[in-house]
Amino acid sequence: MKRLAILIVLVVIAGVAGLMRSHSRVHATISELPGVLSDSSNQVRDEIRRRYVLTPGARVELSDINGSINIETSDTKTADVYVERTGINAEVLSRRKINIEADENGLRIHGERGDVGFFARLFGSNPTERVVLKLPRQISLLAKGVNGSVTTADLEGSVEVHGVNGRVQIAGAAGIDCKGINGNILVGLRRLNSDGVSLHGVNGNIELQLSEGLNADLDAHGMNGRVMSDLPEVTIDKSRHGSYSARIGSGGGAISAHGINGNIRLTRAVMTPAETAETENSKQSVVSSQ
């Protein structure tokens, strides 16, 4: 028994000594590490900036990010990547790393553990990561394993968001799949393709902002909440406890919701000035043809 106690003490001492050596080694070379900066809040941070060219229809994937993701889109072929990582010291930054791979058909950003010892992984804190992307609008997106909010502007391809601990906001996409979300969801729906919208396993409220003239059918099961609408063209039917169906306009594209711990609200999407002008022109064309 005495030998076992001595062995345990030696193991603990060795682990602490390893942490101290790692901490000292990193701090001794902090001024030599490229991209590592200190700010007035006593936080250490590093930055990654990249620029790539993507072809229309490219796929962007983000996974295992310990922080927020913010995506802006425009009519361009250029993808600008900015990643900021912050921690209390350089040793904290070393506990995780961000890998970026890209070609003309795709961009992949993946977070993973750094090359640190067992005790550092067990007892140490991880750095916070912030990803900001400026992307072409003609892409599809996958974000999974995110410990933070996910916000994306309008995309012409599909959007998949899986396993997110934070708020999800999608301005618009051809098809949307959200699964395993611990937070509120806001989705703008201007159009629907054959994939429709799938919302499964959500712990939070959902707001679907529908463009005028959108036709769809909503089917919701296993809900611990209600389906509500602010729109006159929506008819809601509650068939049984926890199950709802809704006809939007004349019906059409499928919106599926299952396992929702929260409410679903249907509201009107706020149109941009360009969309407002396009709608007015369409109305005038219809009147002229008559």
QUIQUIFEN-V138409 format. One line per field, one symbol per residue. ss: DSSP state (2 for helix, 1 for strand, 0 for the rest). phi: phi as a letter, one per 20 degrees, with the letter a starting at -180 (. if undefined). psi: psi as a letter, one per 40 degrees, with the letter a starting at -180 (. if undefined). Layout:
BEGIN
ss = ???
phi = ???
psi = ???
END
This chain:
BEGIN
ss = 02222222222222222222222222220222000111000001111111111000011111111011111111000111111111100222200111111110011111111000022222200001111111110011111111000111000000111111000111000001111110001111100000001111110001111100000111111110001110000111111100111111000011111111000111110000222222222222222220
phi = .fffffffffffffffffffffffffffdgfeefmecdcfemedbcccccccddegnfddccblderecccdcaebdedddccdccafaffffffbbddccbbfeaccccebfeecffffffdeeefedcdccdcffecdcccbmderfcccffceeecdccmddrfdccfrafbccdbmddrfccceddbceffmccccmddrecddeeffnfdacdcccmddrcdccddfedddcdfbgncccbddmenrgeddcbmderedcdcefeefgffffffffffffffffe
psi = ddddddddddddddddddddddddddddedeehhehiiaeefihiiihhihihiiheihhhhifhgaihhhiiigiehhhhhhhhiididdddeeiihhhiiaeeihhhhiiiigiidddddeiiiihihhhhhiidgiihhhifhgaihhiahieaihhhhghgiihhhdiidihhhhfhgiihhhhhdihaddahhhhghgiihhhhhihehhihhhhifhgaihiiehdehhhhhdihehiihhhbeibihhhhhfhgaihhhihihiiddddddddddddddddd.
END
